[in-house]
Each structure stands twice: as C-alpha cells, then as structure tokens.
Amino acid sequence: MGLLNWNSGQHYDHAGDCPCTQCGNPTPLRSHAGEPVHKVCAQEWNDRNPHAARHEHDGRDLGTSRFHSDLPRKSRKGGAR
C-alpha cells in the first residue's frame, strides 16, 4: 500500500489530540471512522495487514477497509478544481 490521501478536513479534529490507536502518542488526526491515528501509523498498519479487507472505488484500491484514502475528487469541467 502506498501513501494515504487524507486531504479532507474530516481527518483533523480541532477539539484536540487523542492517543493514536497504533503507537499511543497524541494525534489530532482521525481515520474515516473517527479513530485517532497518525497517517504514518495507518499506512504502516496497512502494510502489515496486506490481507485485510480492501476499500475500492471504481476498481481502484484505496487501502484497507480500516484505513483508506479519501475518494478521488471529481474534476470540474475544463480541468478546474
């Protein structure tokens, strides 16, 4: 699994840090399910669990069902974002 794309603001909790479920250190980051986890820790978990259920979109592997990338953004007409 490559790097996760967590560009969406839903991955940042402005309420404060919580212990990461993987390493125990504080993090403001959250998975899609709201689980406190550093992006790097989530990527490492994906790498250690290659047979975990996958999350896919349009046939593209976005990572495990536990830790996956944001869905690709729909591009606007003319390529503008």
WOURGI-V171401 format. One record per helix or strand of 2 or more residues. SS is the DSSP state (H for helix, E for strand). FROM is the first residue (numbers start at 1). TO is the last residue. If there is no record, write none. Layout:
BEGIN
ss:SS from:FROM to:TO
ss:SS from:FROM to:TO
END
This chain:
BEGIN
ss:H from:9 to:11
ss:E from:18 to:19
ss:E from:26 to:27
ss:E from:29 to:30
ss:H from:39 to:48
ss:E from:54 to:57
ss:E from:60 to:64
ss:H from:77 to:79
END
